[in-house]
Amino acid sequence: MIAARISVVEAMGNELFAYFELNGARMIARIPFAPGKAISHGDNLRLHFDMAHCHLFDMESEQALFD
């Protein structure tokens, strides 16, 4: 689990994209929409990642880092 300060939130229908930084790297978390549980710019969240569903890419080449 990591602590993250959300810089941008994009509502995408049934999910949200939450943008934050982790050790200087820009990250985006796709979060399922949950009525009554709003996420806003500036919120501090504790995030857990299921690595079976994580996709990491090189910023320059845009190539996947893992298969």
N, CA, C and O atoms as a printed pandas DataFrame, in Angstrom:
     atom_number atom_name residue_name chain_id  residue_number  x_coord  y_coord  z_coord
0              1         N          MET        A               1    0.851   -1.160    0.000
1              2        CA          MET        A               1    0.000    0.000    0.000
2              3         C          MET        A               1    0.905    1.233    0.000
3              4         O          MET        A               1    1.929    1.265    0.683
4              5         N          ILE        A               2    0.514    2.242   -0.773
5              6        CA          ILE        A               2    1.287    3.485   -0.829
6              7         C          ILE        A               2    0.378    4.664   -0.531
7              8         O          ILE        A               2   -0.835    4.596   -0.725
8              9         N          ALA        A               3    0.980    5.742   -0.059
9             10        CA          ALA        A               3    0.252    6.993    0.145
10            11         C          ALA        A               3    0.467    7.848   -1.096
11            12         O          ALA        A               3    1.585    7.945   -1.603
12            13         N          ALA        A               4   -0.600    8.464   -1.583
13            14        CA          ALA        A               4   -0.504    9.298   -2.782
14            15         C          ALA        A               4   -1.376   10.532   -2.632
15            16         O          ALA        A               4   -2.486   10.463   -2.106
16            17         N          ARG        A               5   -0.858   11.667   -3.102
17            18        CA          ARG        A               5   -1.646   12.900   -3.162
18            19         C          ARG        A               5   -2.115   13.039   -4.603
19            20         O          ARG        A               5   -1.298   13.122   -5.520
20            21         N          ILE        A               6   -3.414   13.065   -4.801
21            22        CA          ILE        A               6   -4.001   13.088   -6.139
22            23         C          ILE        A               6   -3.874   14.486   -6.740
23            24         O          ILE        A               6   -4.268   15.474   -6.120
24            25         N          SER        A               7   -3.318   14.563   -7.955
25            26        CA          SER        A               7   -3.154   15.859   -8.619
26            27         C          SER        A               7   -4.283   16.153   -9.597
27            28         O          SER        A               7   -4.665   17.311   -9.767
28            29         N          VAL        A               8   -4.821   15.122  -10.240
29            30        CA          VAL        A               8   -5.905   15.296  -11.217
30            31         C          VAL        A               8   -6.814   14.078  -11.130
31            32         O          VAL        A               8   -6.347   12.956  -10.936
32            33         N          VAL        A               9   -8.122   14.310  -11.277
33            34        CA          VAL        A               9   -9.094   13.215  -11.348
34            35         C          VAL        A               9   -9.912   13.393  -12.616
35            36         O          VAL        A               9  -10.449   14.472  -12.867
36            37         N          GLU        A              10  -10.007   12.334  -13.420
37            38        CA          GLU        A              10  -10.848   12.342  -14.620
38            39         C          GLU        A              10  -11.962   11.325  -14.438
39            40         O          GLU        A              10  -11.699   10.144  -14.211
40            41         N          ALA        A              11  -13.208   11.782  -14.537
41            42        CA          ALA        A              11  -14.355   10.871  -14.487
42            43         C          ALA        A              11  -14.535   10.275  -15.875
43            44         O          ALA        A              11  -14.653   11.001  -16.862
44            45         N          MET        A              12  -14.556    8.937  -15.944
45            46        CA          MET        A              12  -14.656    8.244  -17.224
46            47         C          MET        A              12  -15.840    7.272  -17.209
47            48         O          MET        A              12  -15.698    6.105  -17.574
48            49         N          GLY        A              13  -16.999    7.762  -16.785
49            50        CA          GLY        A              13  -18.174    6.897  -16.728
50            51         C          GLY        A              13  -18.171    6.045  -15.481
51            52         O          GLY        A              13  -18.388    6.553  -14.380
52            53         N          ASN        A              14  -17.924    4.737  -15.639
53            54        CA          ASN        A              14  -17.990    3.829  -14.493
54            55         C          ASN        A              14  -16.658    3.697  -13.752
55            56         O          ASN        A              14  -16.520    2.848  -12.871
56            57         N          GLU        A              15  -15.678    4.535  -14.105
57            58        CA          GLU        A              15  -14.393    4.518  -13.410
58            59         C          GLU        A              15  -13.776    5.911  -13.404
59            60         O          GLU        A              15  -14.202    6.799  -14.143
60            61         N          LEU        A              16  -12.767    6.084  -12.558
61            62        CA          LEU        A              16  -12.037    7.344  -12.460
62            63         C          LEU        A              16  -10.577    7.084  -12.787
63            64         O          LEU        A              16  -10.049    6.012  -12.491
64            65         N          PHE        A              17   -9.925    8.066  -13.399
65            66        CA          PHE        A              17   -8.477    8.029  -13.556
66            67         C          PHE        A              17   -7.928    9.035  -12.556
67            68         O          PHE        A              17   -8.240   10.223  -12.635
68            69         N          ALA        A              18   -7.115    8.570  -11.621
69            70        CA          ALA        A              18   -6.514    9.424  -10.601
70            71         C          ALA        A              18   -5.018    9.535  -10.892
71            72         O          ALA        A              18   -4.315    8.526  -10.939
72            73         N          TYR        A              19   -4.537   10.755  -11.087
73            74        CA          TYR        A              19   -3.143   11.011  -11.420
74            75         C          TYR        A              19   -2.388   11.406  -10.150
75            76         O          TYR        A              19   -2.886   12.179   -9.333
76            77         N          PHE        A              20   -1.172   10.857   -9.999
77            78        CA          PHE        A              20   -0.346   11.163   -8.833
78            79         C          PHE        A              20    1.105   10.875   -9.186
79            80         O          PHE        A              20    1.394   10.334  -10.253
80            81         N          GLU        A              21    2.024   11.239   -8.285
81            82        CA          GLU        A              21    3.439   10.937   -8.484
82            83         C          GLU        A              21    3.899    9.940   -7.445
83            84         O          GLU        A              21    3.453    9.970   -6.298
84            85         N          LEU        A              22    4.796    9.055   -7.853
85            86        CA          LEU        A              22    5.384    8.066   -6.960
86            87         C          LEU        A              22    6.887    8.073   -7.203
87            88         O          LEU        A              22    7.350    7.665   -8.268
88            89         N          ASN        A              23    7.644    8.532   -6.222
89            90        CA          ASN        A              23    9.107    8.636   -6.356
90            91         C          ASN        A              23    9.507    9.396   -7.615
91            92         O          ASN        A              23   10.454    9.009   -8.300
92            93         N          GLY        A              24    8.795   10.472   -7.922
93            94        CA          GLY        A              24    9.103   11.310   -9.070
94            95         C          GLY        A              24    8.541   10.830  -10.394
95            96         O          GLY        A              24    8.669   11.525  -11.402
96            97         N          ALA        A              25    7.921    9.655  -10.417
97            98        CA          ALA        A              25    7.329    9.121  -11.653
98            99         C          ALA        A              25    5.836    9.418  -11.672
99           100         O          ALA        A              25    5.143    9.219  -10.674
100          101         N          ARG        A              26    5.348    9.893  -12.804
101          102        CA          ARG        A              26    3.916   10.156  -12.945
102          103         C          ARG        A              26    3.168    8.845  -13.114
103          104         O          ARG        A              26    3.561    7.994  -13.911
104          105         N          MET        A              27    2.099    8.690  -12.367
105          106        CA          MET        A              27    1.320    7.456  -12.374
106          107         C          MET        A              27   -0.160    7.792  -12.579
107          108         O          MET        A              27   -0.607    8.896  -12.267
108          109         N          ILE        A              28   -0.906    6.825  -13.104
109          110        CA          ILE        A              28   -2.358    6.945  -13.249
110          111         C          ILE        A              28   -2.973    5.678  -12.674
111          112         O          ILE        A              28   -2.604    4.567  -13.054
112          113         N          ALA        A              29   -3.910    5.857  -11.760
113          114        CA          ALA        A              29   -4.644    4.716  -11.207
114          115         C          ALA        A              29   -6.057    4.737  -11.771
115          116         O          ALA        A              29   -6.729    5.768  -11.745
116          117         N          ARG        A              30   -6.501    3.602  -12.275
117          118        CA          ARG        A              30   -7.885    3.461  -12.746
118          119         C          ARG        A              30   -8.678    2.891  -11.572
119          120         O          ARG        A              30   -8.406    1.787  -11.100
120          121         N          ILE        A              31   -9.660    3.661  -11.111
121          122        CA          ILE        A              31  -10.404    3.312   -9.905
122          123         C          ILE        A              31  -11.872    3.139  -10.257
123          124         O          ILE        A              31  -12.460    4.040  -10.856
124          125         N          PRO        A              32  -12.488    2.011   -9.907
125          126        CA          PRO        A              32  -13.925    1.822  -10.173
126          127         C          PRO        A              32  -14.739    2.902   -9.466
127          128         O          PRO        A              32  -14.459    3.252   -8.320
128          129         N          PHE        A              33  -15.744    3.425  -10.156
129          130        CA          PHE        A              33  -16.625    4.432   -9.564
130          131         C          PHE        A              33  -17.434    3.796   -8.447
131          132         O          PHE        A              33  -17.986    2.708   -8.611
132          133         N          ALA        A              34  -17.504    4.475   -7.316
133          134        CA          ALA        A              34  -18.300    4.002   -6.179
134          135         C          ALA        A              34  -19.156    5.162   -5.691
135          136         O          ALA        A              34  -18.618    6.128   -5.149
136          137         N          PRO        A              35  -20.485    5.096   -5.870
137          138        CA          PRO        A              35  -21.357    6.185   -5.412
138          139         C          PRO        A              35  -21.099    6.513   -3.943
139          140         O          PRO        A              35  -20.971    5.621   -3.104
140          141         N          GLY        A              36  -21.026    7.800   -3.655
141          142        CA          GLY        A              36  -20.819    8.246   -2.283
142          143         C          GLY        A              36  -19.369    8.263   -1.842
143          144         O          GLY        A              36  -19.075    8.638   -0.707
144          145         N          LYS        A              37  -18.450    7.861   -2.723
145          146        CA          LYS        A              37  -17.022    7.858   -2.378
146          147         C          LYS        A              37  -16.267    8.696   -3.402
147          148         O          LYS        A              37  -15.557    8.166   -4.256
148          149         N          ALA        A              38  -16.431   10.004   -3.305
149          150        CA          ALA        A              38  -15.820   10.924   -4.261
150          151         C          ALA        A              38  -14.314   11.045   -4.023
151          152         O          ALA        A              38  -13.849   11.018   -2.884
152          153         N          ILE        A              39  -13.574   11.176   -5.101
153          154        CA          ILE        A              39  -12.139   11.440   -5.058
154          155         C          ILE        A              39  -11.932   12.776   -5.755
155          156         O          ILE        A              39  -12.458   13.004   -6.844
156          157         N          SER        A              40  -11.162   13.662   -5.121
157          158        CA          SER        A              40  -10.962   15.004   -5.659
158          159         C          SER        A              40   -9.484   15.360   -5.718
159          160         O          SER        A              40   -8.646   14.753   -5.051
160          161         N          HIS        A              41   -9.191   16.371   -6.542
161          162        CA          HIS        A              41   -7.841   16.924   -6.645
162          163         C          HIS        A              41   -7.374   17.315   -5.237
163          164         O          HIS        A              41   -8.113   17.953   -4.487
164          165         N          GLY        A              42   -6.162   16.934   -4.892
165          166        CA          GLY        A              42   -5.592   17.277   -3.595
166          167         C          GLY        A              42   -5.838   16.257   -2.498
167          168         O          GLY        A              42   -5.246   16.348   -1.423
168          169         N          ASP        A              43   -6.709   15.280   -2.757
169          170        CA          ASP        A              43   -6.977   14.245   -1.751
170          171         C          ASP        A              43   -5.725   13.401   -1.508
171          172         O          ASP        A              43   -4.947   13.145   -2.427
172          173         N          ASN        A              44   -5.549   12.982   -0.282
173          174        CA          ASN        A              44   -4.496   12.032    0.076
174          175         C          ASN        A              44   -5.138   10.664    0.205
175          176         O          ASN        A              44   -6.033   10.467    1.027
176          177         N          LEU        A              45   -4.682    9.718   -0.608
177          178        CA          LEU        A              45   -5.249    8.372   -0.602
178          179         C          LEU        A              45   -4.179    7.344   -0.269
179          180         O          LEU        A              45   -2.988    7.578   -0.471
180          181         N          ARG        A              46   -4.615    6.220    0.237
181          182        CA          ARG        A              46   -3.752    5.048    0.407
182          183         C          ARG        A              46   -4.193    4.059   -0.666
183          184         O          ARG        A              46   -5.329    3.585   -0.660
184          185         N          LEU        A              47   -3.289    3.758   -1.579
185          186        CA          LEU        A              47   -3.611    2.923   -2.731
186          187         C          LEU        A              47   -2.951    1.553   -2.624
187          188         O          LEU        A              47   -1.813    1.423   -2.173
188          189         N          HIS        A              48   -3.687    0.549   -3.044
189          190        CA          HIS        A              48   -3.184   -0.826   -3.119
190          191         C          HIS        A              48   -3.259   -1.247   -4.579
191          192         O          HIS        A              48   -4.263   -0.998   -5.246
192          193         N          PHE        A              49   -2.214   -1.878   -5.075
193          194        CA          PHE        A              49   -2.172   -2.293   -6.470
194          195         C          PHE        A              49   -2.194   -3.809   -6.575
195          196         O          PHE        A              49   -1.393   -4.492   -5.936
196          197         N          ASP        A              50   -3.096   -4.329   -7.371
197          198        CA          ASP        A              50   -3.099   -5.748   -7.707
198          199         C          ASP        A              50   -2.194   -5.879   -8.926
199          200         O          ASP        A              50   -2.598   -5.539  -10.039
200          201         N          MET        A              51   -0.979   -6.367   -8.723
201          202        CA          MET        A              51    0.008   -6.401   -9.799
202          203         C          MET        A              51   -0.432   -7.249  -10.992
203          204         O          MET        A              51    0.111   -7.096  -12.086
204          205         N          ALA        A              52   -1.392   -8.127  -10.802
205          206        CA          ALA        A              52   -1.922   -8.910  -11.924
206          207         C          ALA        A              52   -2.690   -8.018  -12.896
207          208         O          ALA        A              52   -2.948   -8.411  -14.034
208          209         N          HIS        A              53   -3.055   -6.809  -12.443
209          210        CA          HIS        A              53   -3.823   -5.894  -13.284
210          211         C          HIS        A              53   -3.078   -4.590  -13.564
211          212         O          HIS        A              53   -3.676   -3.637  -14.064
212          213         N          CYS        A              54   -1.778   -4.533  -13.250
213          214        CA          CYS        A              54   -0.987   -3.324  -13.487
214          215         C          CYS        A              54   -0.321   -3.389  -14.856
215          216         O          CYS        A              54    0.134   -4.448  -15.287
216          217         N          HIS        A              55   -0.268   -2.256  -15.527
217          218        CA          HIS        A              55    0.395   -2.131  -16.817
218          219         C          HIS        A              55    1.358   -0.961  -16.710
219          220         O          HIS        A              55    0.933    0.169  -16.468
220          221         N          LEU        A              56    2.645   -1.213  -16.885
221          222        CA          LEU        A              56    3.671   -0.186  -16.765
222          223         C          LEU        A              56    4.346    0.005  -18.113
223          224         O          LEU        A              56    4.666   -0.959  -18.808
224          225         N          PHE        A              57    4.560    1.294  -18.477
225          226        CA          PHE        A              57    5.118    1.629  -19.778
226          227         C          PHE        A              57    6.290    2.577  -19.626
227          228         O          PHE        A              57    6.320    3.388  -18.700
228          229         N          ASP        A              58    7.257    2.482  -20.531
229          230        CA          ASP        A              58    8.356    3.426  -20.611
230          231         C          ASP        A              58    7.815    4.735  -21.168
231          232         O          ASP        A              58    7.113    4.739  -22.179
232          233         N          MET        A              59    8.140    5.850  -20.511
233          234        CA          MET        A              59    7.604    7.150  -20.933
234          235         C          MET        A              59    8.087    7.562  -22.327
235          236         O          MET        A              59    7.330    8.170  -23.085
236          237         N          GLU        A              60    9.324    7.240  -22.671
237          238        CA          GLU        A              60    9.860    7.672  -23.957
238          239         C          GLU        A              60    9.451    6.754  -25.099
239          240         O          GLU        A              60    8.956    7.219  -26.126
240          241         N          SER        A              61    9.655    5.457  -24.925
241          242        CA          SER        A              61    9.374    4.517  -26.017
242          243         C          SER        A              61    7.916    4.072  -26.056
243          244         O          SER        A              61    7.440    3.579  -27.079
244          245         N          GLU        A              62    7.207    4.247  -24.937
245          246        CA          GLU        A              62    5.824    3.789  -24.776
246          247         C          GLU        A              62    5.704    2.266  -24.844
247          248         O          GLU        A              62    4.605    1.737  -25.006
248          249         N          GLN        A              63    6.824    1.566  -24.722
249          250        CA          GLN        A              63    6.832    0.105  -24.713
250          251         C          GLN        A              63    6.450   -0.404  -23.328
251          252         O          GLN        A              63    6.813    0.193  -22.315
252          253         N          ALA        A              64    5.714   -1.513  -23.293
253          254        CA          ALA        A              64    5.354   -2.135  -22.018
254          255         C          ALA        A              64    6.624   -2.619  -21.320
255          256         O          ALA        A              64    7.505   -3.193  -21.958
256          257         N          LEU        A              65    6.716   -2.387  -20.015
257          258        CA          LEU        A              65    7.881   -2.820  -19.256
258          259         C          LEU        A              65    7.801   -4.287  -18.876
259          260         O          LEU        A              65    8.830   -4.936  -18.691
260          261         N          PHE        A              66    6.585   -4.818  -18.758
261          262        CA          PHE        A              66    6.366   -6.219  -18.401
262          263         C          PHE        A              66    5.288   -6.788  -19.304
263          264         O          PHE        A              66    4.420   -6.056  -19.778
264          265         N          ASP        A              67    5.340   -8.077  -19.541
265          266        CA          ASP        A              67    4.288   -8.733  -20.333
266          267         C          ASP        A              67    3.263   -9.342  -19.422
267          268         O          ASP        A              67    2.296   -9.940  -19.892
